Amino acid sequence: MNTTACLLFSSPDQPGIIARISHFFHERNLNIISLEQHSDEGHFFVRVEWEDTNNWKEENNFCQDFSSLSKKF
C-alpha cells in the first residue's frame, strides 16, 4: 500500500502557480494523485496530495526543498 503526503499552500494569486507546483513534483518523478485549488479575493489556495516515495525522509527536508519555489510567490 502506497502512502501519501499532502501540501497546503497559499500565496497572493498570480498566473502560473499550478504550473510551477506541478513542475516541482514532476522534476522529482512524483505522482500527484489529487490537486484542489481556488482563489478568493486575490489570494490563492492549493492542496496537493502525492504518492510518497520517501524523497524527503523528514518534513523539514521537504520544507527546505520547496522553499526555493515558494519564495517566488
C-alpha positions, 0 to 999 in steps of 0.5 A: 500500500502506497502512502501519501503526503499532502501540501497546503499552500497559499500565496497572493494569486498570480498566473502560473502557480499550478504550473510551477507546483506541478513542475516541482513534483514532476522534476522529482518523478512524483505522482500527484494523485489529487490537486484542489485549488481556488482563489478568493479575493486575490489570494490563492489556495492549493492542496496537493496530495502525492504518492510518497516515495520517501524523497524527503525522509523528514518534513523539514527536508521537504520544507527546505526543498520547496522553499526555493519555489515558494519564495517566488510567490 
